[in-house]
């Protein structure tokens, strides 16, 4: 019996676009950071925006900062997979880097709301994996928002009201998780990611692999 390890079979696959959506305070940002830190095969999508850079932000890393005219040119040319206006500034997902990454077998993570997710579904349905994150209760969501100490009580109340509207779109997602334990939730998203990577339709090298296997097994 040989002690040599069996050769690793590498089958080319197409990357996937993983969307994480949730109401503010449900833990989406923490989950995304943990996932990016633990899995080198996925990277964060970098959006374009018309707002000016904040202190410490780096062009091309945090955002691609563009003028209003450039944003409109990209939108009108179909160079954005999705876009939205938030508090007077526009944000969008550039098409080219996402499609290039997926074509190379790399995965891209999106931290966007249900409206952006609907636009992505129209633009790239076959590549999309949608995960919605729920808080364990309304009271826990309120306490998380208060513990962040980022917003005055009036803003917290507004975010709670917005949460009900956002949660109403939960059924539009492929997977829905309850974030009552961040470690377990990260594990669940990792399991979803691994299963989706093995989906037959994404393993573009499988047809050639099976063809060669059948030839080798045929009559000699």
C-alpha positions as protocol buffer text, in pm:
chain_id: "A"
residue {
  index: 1
  type: UNK
  ca { x: 0 y: 0 z: 0 }
}
residue {
  index: 2
  type: UNK
  ca { x: 140 y: 338 z: -99 }
}
residue {
  index: 3
  type: UNK
  ca { x: 184 y: 604 z: 168 }
}
residue {
  index: 4
  type: UNK
  ca { x: 177 y: 882 z: -89 }
}
residue {
  index: 5
  type: UNK
  ca { x: -104 y: 1130 z: -56 }
}
residue {
  index: 6
  type: UNK
  ca { x: -360 y: 1133 z: -334 }
}
residue {
  index: 7
  type: UNK
  ca { x: -318 y: 1426 z: -573 }
}
residue {
  index: 8
  type: UNK
  ca { x: -545 y: 1720 z: -512 }
}
residue {
  index: 9
  type: UNK
  ca { x: -805 y: 1761 z: -785 }
}
residue {
  index: 10
  type: UNK
  ca { x: -849 y: 2128 z: -874 }
}
residue {
  index: 11
  type: UNK
  ca { x: -1169 y: 2202 z: -1063 }
}
residue {
  index: 12
  type: UNK
  ca { x: -1215 y: 2557 z: -1189 }
}
residue {
  index: 13
  type: UNK
  ca { x: -1520 y: 2739 z: -1062 }
}
residue {
  index: 14
  type: UNK
  ca { x: -1687 y: 3075 z: -1109 }
}
residue {
  index: 15
  type: UNK
  ca { x: -1690 y: 3305 z: -810 }
}
residue {
  index: 16
  type: UNK
  ca { x: -2007 y: 3415 z: -633 }
}
residue {
  index: 17
  type: UNK
  ca { x: -2149 y: 3741 z: -502 }
}
residue {
  index: 18
  type: UNK
  ca { x: -2244 y: 3706 z: -134 }
}
residue {
  index: 19
  type: UNK
  ca { x: -2488 y: 3969 z: -5 }
}
residue {
  index: 20
  type: UNK
  ca { x: -2532 y: 4039 z: 365 }
}
residue {
  index: 21
  type: UNK
  ca { x: -2833 y: 4254 z: 456 }
}
residue {
  index: 22
  type: UNK
  ca { x: -2987 y: 4339 z: 791 }
}
residue {
  index: 23
  type: UNK
  ca { x: -3146 y: 4622 z: 986 }
}
residue {
  index: 24
  type: UNK
  ca { x: -2894 y: 4852 z: 1152 }
}
residue {
  index: 25
  type: UNK
  ca { x: -2768 y: 4696 z: 1476 }
}
residue {
  index: 26
  type: UNK
  ca { x: -2826 y: 4331 z: 1382 }
}
residue {
  index: 27
  type: UNK
  ca { x: -2451 y: 4263 z: 1357 }
}
residue {
  index: 28
  type: UNK
  ca { x: -2395 y: 4265 z: 982 }
}
residue {
  index: 29
  type: UNK
  ca { x: -2075 y: 4473 z: 991 }
}
residue {
  index: 30
  type: UNK
  ca { x: -1918 y: 4258 z: 1265 }
}
residue {
  index: 31
  type: UNK
  ca { x: -2009 y: 3941 z: 1078 }
}
residue {
  index: 32
  type: UNK
  ca { x: -1863 y: 4074 z: 753 }
}
residue {
  index: 33
  type: UNK
  ca { x: -1535 y: 4166 z: 921 }
}
residue {
  index: 34
  type: UNK
  ca { x: -1507 y: 3826 z: 1085 }
}
residue {
  index: 35
  type: UNK
  ca { x: -1578 y: 3649 z: 757 }
}
residue {
  index: 36
  type: UNK
  ca { x: -1320 y: 3855 z: 565 }
}
residue {
  index: 37
  type: UNK
  ca { x: -1059 y: 3789 z: 835 }
}
residue {
  index: 38
  type: UNK
  ca { x: -1115 y: 3411 z: 830 }
}
residue {
  index: 39
  type: UNK
  ca { x: -1155 y: 3346 z: 457 }
}
residue {
  index: 40
  type: UNK
  ca { x: -899 y: 3473 z: 207 }
}
residue {
  index: 41
  type: UNK
  ca { x: -1103 y: 3361 z: -91 }
}
residue {
  index: 42
  type: UNK
  ca { x: -1357 y: 3640 z: -48 }
}
residue {
  index: 43
  type: UNK
  ca { x: -1304 y: 4017 z: -61 }
}
residue {
  index: 44
  type: UNK
  ca { x: -1523 y: 4320 z: 3 }
}
residue {
  index: 45
  type: UNK
  ca { x: -1684 y: 4500 z: -287 }
}
residue {
  index: 46
  type: UNK
  ca { x: -1556 y: 4859 z: -309 }
}
residue {
  index: 47
  type: UNK
  ca { x: -1828 y: 5109 z: -397 }
}
residue {
  index: 48
  type: UNK
  ca { x: -1807 y: 5435 z: -586 }
}
residue {
  index: 49
  type: UNK
  ca { x: -1948 y: 5741 z: -412 }
}
residue {
  index: 50
  type: UNK
  ca { x: -1995 y: 6110 z: -476 }
}
residue {
  index: 51
  type: UNK
  ca { x: -1941 y: 6209 z: -113 }
}
residue {
  index: 52
  type: UNK
  ca { x: -1603 y: 6351 z: -12 }
}
residue {
  index: 53
  type: UNK
  ca { x: -1354 y: 6125 z: 171 }
}
residue {
  index: 54
  type: UNK
  ca { x: -1364 y: 6121 z: 549 }
}
residue {
  index: 55
  type: UNK
  ca { x: -1040 y: 6144 z: 749 }
}
residue {
  index: 56
  type: UNK
  ca { x: -838 y: 5827 z: 703 }
}
residue {
  index: 57
  type: UNK
  ca { x: -1036 y: 5694 z: 408 }
}
residue {
  index: 58
  type: UNK
  ca { x: -831 y: 5576 z: 108 }
}
residue {
  index: 59
  type: UNK
  ca { x: -941 y: 5602 z: -255 }
}
residue {
  index: 60
  type: UNK
  ca { x: -969 y: 5254 z: -405 }
}
residue {
  index: 61
  type: UNK
  ca { x: -968 y: 5083 z: -66 }
}
residue {
  index: 62
  type: UNK
  ca { x: -1261 y: 5228 z: 128 }
}
residue {
  index: 63
  type: UNK
  ca { x: -1440 y: 5379 z: -173 }
}
residue {
  index: 64
  type: UNK
  ca { x: -1376 y: 5505 z: -521 }
}
residue {
  index: 65
  type: UNK
  ca { x: -1445 y: 5877 z: -480 }
}
residue {
  index: 66
  type: UNK
  ca { x: -1586 y: 6029 z: -799 }
}
residue {
  index: 67
  type: UNK
  ca { x: -1755 y: 6350 z: -911 }
}
residue {
  index: 68
  type: UNK
  ca { x: -2127 y: 6378 z: -979 }
}
residue {
  index: 69
  type: UNK
  ca { x: -2056 y: 6392 z: -1353 }
}
residue {
  index: 70
  type: UNK
  ca { x: -1843 y: 6077 z: -1343 }
}
residue {
  index: 71
  type: UNK
  ca { x: -2104 y: 5892 z: -1140 }
}
residue {
  index: 72
  type: UNK
  ca { x: -2374 y: 5984 z: -1391 }
}
residue {
  index: 73
  type: UNK
  ca { x: -2151 y: 5874 z: -1679 }
}
residue {
  index: 74
  type: UNK
  ca { x: -2096 y: 5534 z: -1513 }
}
residue {
  index: 75
  type: UNK
  ca { x: -2466 y: 5494 z: -1438 }
}
residue {
  index: 76
  type: UNK
  ca { x: -2579 y: 5587 z: -1788 }
}
residue {
  index: 77
  type: UNK
  ca { x: -2317 y: 5363 z: -1949 }
}
residue {
  index: 78
  type: UNK
  ca { x: -2433 y: 5058 z: -1749 }
}
residue {
  index: 79
  type: UNK
  ca { x: -2106 y: 5046 z: -1555 }
}
residue {
  index: 80
  type: UNK
  ca { x: -2286 y: 5014 z: -1219 }
}
residue {
  index: 81
  type: UNK
  ca { x: -2449 y: 4692 z: -1100 }
}
residue {
  index: 82
  type: UNK
  ca { x: -2660 y: 4885 z: -850 }
}
residue {
  index: 83
  type: UNK
  ca { x: -2679 y: 5237 z: -711 }
}
residue {
  index: 84
  type: UNK
  ca { x: -2871 y: 5448 z: -461 }
}
residue {
  index: 85
  type: UNK
  ca { x: -2883 y: 5797 z: -316 }
}
residue {
  index: 86
  type: UNK
  ca { x: -2828 y: 5826 z: 60 }
}
residue {
  index: 87
  type: UNK
  ca { x: -2835 y: 6155 z: 252 }
}
residue {
  index: 88
  type: UNK
  ca { x: -2766 y: 6361 z: -58 }
}
residue {
  index: 89
  type: UNK
  ca { x: -2480 y: 6151 z: -193 }
}
residue {
  index: 90
  type: UNK
  ca { x: -2483 y: 5866 z: -443 }
}
residue {
  index: 91
  type: UNK
  ca { x: -2329 y: 5522 z: -398 }
}
residue {
  index: 92
  type: UNK
  ca { x: -2292 y: 5240 z: -647 }
}
residue {
  index: 93
  type: UNK
  ca { x: -2121 y: 4911 z: -724 }
}
residue {
  index: 94
  type: UNK
  ca { x: -1884 y: 4922 z: -1024 }
}
residue {
  index: 95
  type: UNK
  ca { x: -1949 y: 4635 z: -1261 }
}
residue {
  index: 96
  type: UNK
  ca { x: -1601 y: 4566 z: -1404 }
}
residue {
  index: 97
  type: UNK
  ca { x: -1405 y: 4469 z: -1087 }
}
residue {
  index: 98
  type: UNK
  ca { x: -1688 y: 4245 z: -965 }
}
residue {
  index: 99
  type: UNK
  ca { x: -1722 y: 4059 z: -1293 }
}
residue {
  index: 100
  type: UNK
  ca { x: -1343 y: 4026 z: -1322 }
}
residue {
  index: 101
  type: UNK
  ca { x: -1321 y: 3874 z: -973 }
}
residue {
  index: 102
  type: UNK
  ca { x: -1603 y: 3627 z: -1036 }
}
residue {
  index: 103
  type: UNK
  ca { x: -1450 y: 3525 z: -1367 }
}
residue {
  index: 104
  type: UNK
  ca { x: -1124 y: 3439 z: -1186 }
}
residue {
  index: 105
  type: UNK
  ca { x: -1306 y: 3221 z: -934 }
}
residue {
  index: 106
  type: UNK
  ca { x: -1291 y: 3477 z: -653 }
}
residue {
  index: 107
  type: UNK
  ca { x: -1587 y: 3565 z: -432 }
}
residue {
  index: 108
  type: UNK
  ca { x: -1712 y: 3917 z: -354 }
}
residue {
  index: 109
  type: UNK
  ca { x: -1893 y: 4028 z: -38 }
}
residue {
  index: 110
  type: UNK
  ca { x: -2162 y: 4298 z: -49 }
}
residue {
  index: 111
  type: UNK
  ca { x: -2288 y: 4490 z: 254 }
}
residue {
  index: 112
  type: UNK
  ca { x: -2603 y: 4646 z: 103 }
}
residue {
  index: 113
  type: UNK
  ca { x: -2972 y: 4688 z: 180 }
}
residue {
  index: 114
  type: UNK
  ca { x: -3272 y: 4514 z: 22 }
}
residue {
  index: 115
  type: UNK
  ca { x: -3305 y: 4775 z: -254 }
}
residue {
  index: 116
  type: UNK
  ca { x: -2947 y: 4724 z: -370 }
}
residue {
  index: 117
  type: UNK
  ca { x: -2997 y: 4349 z: -345 }
}
residue {
  index: 118
  type: UNK
  ca { x: -3297 y: 4367 z: -577 }
}
residue {
  index: 119
  type: UNK
  ca { x: -3088 y: 4555 z: -833 }
}
residue {
  index: 120
  type: UNK
  ca { x: -2809 y: 4297 z: -808 }
}
residue {
  index: 121
  type: UNK
  ca { x: -3064 y: 4020 z: -855 }
}
residue {
  index: 122
  type: UNK
  ca { x: -3169 y: 4180 z: -1183 }
}
residue {
  index: 123
  type: UNK
  ca { x: -2809 y: 4229 z: -1297 }
}
residue {
  index: 124
  type: UNK
  ca { x: -2645 y: 3901 z: -1190 }
}
residue {
  index: 125
  type: UNK
  ca { x: -2906 y: 3656 z: -1064 }
}
residue {
  index: 126
  type: UNK
  ca { x: -2703 y: 3340 z: -1128 }
}
residue {
  index: 127
  type: UNK
  ca { x: -2403 y: 3466 z: -930 }
}
residue {
  index: 128
  type: UNK
  ca { x: -2594 y: 3595 z: -628 }
}
residue {
  index: 129
  type: UNK
  ca { x: -2623 y: 3436 z: -283 }
}
residue {
  index: 130
  type: UNK
  ca { x: -2843 y: 3643 z: -48 }
}
residue {
  index: 131
  type: UNK
  ca { x: -2824 y: 3622 z: 332 }
}
residue {
  index: 132
  type: UNK
  ca { x: -3049 y: 3825 z: 563 }
}
residue {
  index: 133
  type: UNK
  ca { x: -2953 y: 3872 z: 926 }
}
residue {
  index: 134
  type: UNK
  ca { x: -3220 y: 3910 z: 1195 }
}
residue {
  index: 135
  type: UNK
  ca { x: -3179 y: 4024 z: 1556 }
}
residue {
  index: 136
  type: UNK
  ca { x: -3305 y: 3777 z: 1821 }
}
residue {
  index: 137
  type: UNK
  ca { x: -3567 y: 4027 z: 1943 }
}
residue {
  index: 138
  type: UNK
  ca { x: -3678 y: 4388 z: 1907 }
}
residue {
  index: 139
  type: UNK
  ca { x: -3551 y: 4469 z: 2256 }
}
residue {
  index: 140
  type: UNK
  ca { x: -3209 y: 4320 z: 2185 }
}
residue {
  index: 141
  type: UNK
  ca { x: -3188 y: 4527 z: 1868 }
}
residue {
  index: 142
  type: UNK
  ca { x: -3270 y: 4841 z: 2068 }
}
residue {
  index: 143
  type: UNK
  ca { x: -3006 y: 4758 z: 2329 }
}
residue {
  index: 144
  type: UNK
  ca { x: -2741 y: 4698 z: 2061 }
}
residue {
  index: 145
  type: UNK
  ca { x: -2815 y: 5034 z: 1904 }
}
residue {
  index: 146
  type: UNK
  ca { x: -2792 y: 5203 z: 2244 }
}
residue {
  index: 147
  type: UNK
  ca { x: -2467 y: 5023 z: 2333 }
}
residue {
  index: 148
  type: UNK
  ca { x: -2303 y: 5150 z: 2015 }
}
residue {
  index: 149
  type: UNK
  ca { x: -2343 y: 5503 z: 2157 }
}
residue {
  index: 150
  type: UNK
  ca { x: -2315 y: 5643 z: 1805 }
}
residue {
  index: 151
  type: UNK
  ca { x: -2658 y: 5800 z: 1776 }
}
residue {
  index: 152
  type: UNK
  ca { x: -2884 y: 6018 z: 1995 }
}
residue {
  index: 153
  type: UNK
  ca { x: -3214 y: 5863 z: 2117 }
}
residue {
  index: 154
  type: UNK
  ca { x: -3410 y: 6021 z: 1831 }
}
residue {
  index: 155
  type: UNK
  ca { x: -3193 y: 5850 z: 1570 }
}
residue {
  index: 156
  type: UNK
  ca { x: -3215 y: 5519 z: 1758 }
}
residue {
  index: 157
  type: UNK
  ca { x: -3594 y: 5546 z: 1748 }
}
residue {
  index: 158
  type: UNK
  ca { x: -3582 y: 5616 z: 1374 }
}
residue {
  index: 159
  type: UNK
  ca { x: -3355 y: 5316 z: 1313 }
}
residue {
  index: 160
  type: UNK
  ca { x: -3596 y: 5095 z: 1507 }
}
residue {
  index: 161
  type: UNK
  ca { x: -3884 y: 5217 z: 1289 }
}
residue {
  index: 162
  type: UNK
  ca { x: -3680 y: 5155 z: 973 }
}
residue {
  index: 163
  type: UNK
  ca { x: -3594 y: 4803 z: 1094 }
}
residue {
  index: 164
  type: UNK
  ca { x: -3955 y: 4692 z: 1063 }
}
residue {
  index: 165
  type: UNK
  ca { x: -3963 y: 4800 z: 697 }
}
residue {
  index: 166
  type: UNK
  ca { x: -3628 y: 4636 z: 621 }
}
residue {
  index: 167
  type: UNK
  ca { x: -3724 y: 4308 z: 789 }
}
residue {
  index: 168
  type: UNK
  ca { x: -4039 y: 4291 z: 576 }
}
residue {
  index: 169
  type: UNK
  ca { x: -3813 y: 4191 z: 284 }
}
residue {
  index: 170
  type: UNK
  ca { x: -3668 y: 3884 z: 456 }
}
residue {
  index: 171
  type: UNK
  ca { x: -3844 y: 3639 z: 221 }
}
residue {
  index: 172
  type: UNK
  ca { x: -3655 y: 3779 z: -80 }
}
residue {
  index: 173
  type: UNK
  ca { x: -3333 y: 3620 z: 51 }
}
residue {
  index: 174
  type: UNK
  ca { x: -3193 y: 3269 z: 1 }
}
residue {
  index: 175
  type: UNK
  ca { x: -3090 y: 3228 z: 365 }
}
residue {
  index: 176
  type: UNK
  ca { x: -3219 y: 3396 z: 682 }
}
residue {
  index: 177
  type: UNK
  ca { x: -3014 y: 3376 z: 1003 }
}
residue {
  index: 178
  type: UNK
  ca { x: -3090 y: 3491 z: 1358 }
}
residue {
  index: 179
  type: UNK
  ca { x: -2783 y: 3655 z: 1510 }
}
residue {
  index: 180
  type: UNK
  ca { x: -2818 y: 3552 z: 1874 }
}
residue {
  index: 181
  type: UNK
  ca { x: -2455 y: 3435 z: 1886 }
}
residue {
  index: 182
  type: UNK
  ca { x: -2197 y: 3595 z: 1656 }
}
residue {
  index: 183
  type: UNK
  ca { x: -1959 y: 3297 z: 1660 }
}
residue {
  index: 184
  type: UNK
  ca { x: -2232 y: 3056 z: 1556 }
}
residue {
  index: 185
  type: UNK
  ca { x: -2358 y: 3302 z: 1296 }
}
residue {
  index: 186
  type: UNK
  ca { x: -2013 y: 3337 z: 1139 }
}
residue {
  index: 187
  type: UNK
  ca { x: -1993 y: 2958 z: 1123 }
}
residue {
  index: 188
  type: UNK
  ca { x: -2332 y: 2937 z: 953 }
}
residue {
  index: 189
  type: UNK
  ca { x: -2237 y: 3195 z: 689 }
}
residue {
  index: 190
  type: UNK
  ca { x: -1909 y: 3010 z: 629 }
}
residue {
  index: 191
  type: UNK
  ca { x: -2103 y: 2687 z: 579 }
}
residue {
  index: 192
  type: UNK
  ca { x: -2337 y: 2859 z: 333 }
}
residue {
  index: 193
  type: UNK
  ca { x: -2039 y: 2996 z: 145 }
}
residue {
  index: 194
  type: UNK
  ca { x: -1868 y: 2658 z: 123 }
}
residue {
  index: 195
  type: UNK
  ca { x: -2185 y: 2485 z: 0 }
}
residue {
  index: 196
  type: UNK
  ca { x: -2252 y: 2752 z: -262 }
}
residue {
  index: 197
  type: UNK
  ca { x: -1893 y: 2724 z: -387 }
}
residue {
  index: 198
  type: UNK
  ca { x: -1959 y: 2355 z: -458 }
}
residue {
  index: 199
  type: UNK
  ca { x: -2281 y: 2418 z: -651 }
}
residue {
  index: 200
  type: UNK
  ca { x: -2257 y: 2227 z: -978 }
}
residue {
  index: 201
  type: UNK
  ca { x: -2344 y: 2525 z: -1198 }
}
residue {
  index: 202
  type: UNK
  ca { x: -2055 y: 2729 z: -1054 }
}
residue {
  index: 203
  type: UNK
  ca { x: -1792 y: 2458 z: -1109 }
}
residue {
  index: 204
  type: UNK
  ca { x: -1720 y: 2549 z: -1467 }
}
residue {
  index: 205
  type: UNK
  ca { x: -1434 y: 2298 z: -1493 }
}
residue {
  index: 206
  type: UNK
  ca { x: -1654 y: 2004 z: -1399 }
}
residue {
  index: 207
  type: UNK
  ca { x: -1768 y: 1924 z: -1754 }
}
residue {
  index: 208
  type: UNK
  ca { x: -1409 y: 1883 z: -1877 }
}
residue {
  index: 209
  type: UNK
  ca { x: -1310 y: 1683 z: -1568 }
}
residue {
  index: 210
  type: UNK
  ca { x: -1600 y: 1440 z: -1613 }
}
residue {
  index: 211
  type: UNK
  ca { x: -1527 y: 1408 z: -1986 }
}
residue {
  index: 212
  type: UNK
  ca { x: -1166 y: 1308 z: -1919 }
}
residue {
  index: 213
  type: UNK
  ca { x: -1277 y: 1069 z: -1645 }
}
residue {
  index: 214
  type: UNK
  ca { x: -1522 y: 899 z: -1880 }
}
residue {
  index: 215
  type: UNK
  ca { x: -1255 y: 867 z: -2149 }
}
residue {
  index: 216
  type: UNK
  ca { x: -1014 y: 707 z: -1903 }
}
residue {
  index: 217
  type: UNK
  ca { x: -1284 y: 464 z: -1789 }
}
residue {
  index: 218
  type: UNK
  ca { x: -1386 y: 370 z: -2144 }
}
residue {
  index: 219
  type: UNK
  ca { x: -1287 y: 60 z: -2342 }
}
residue {
  index: 220
  type: UNK
  ca { x: -917 y: 13 z: -2411 }
}
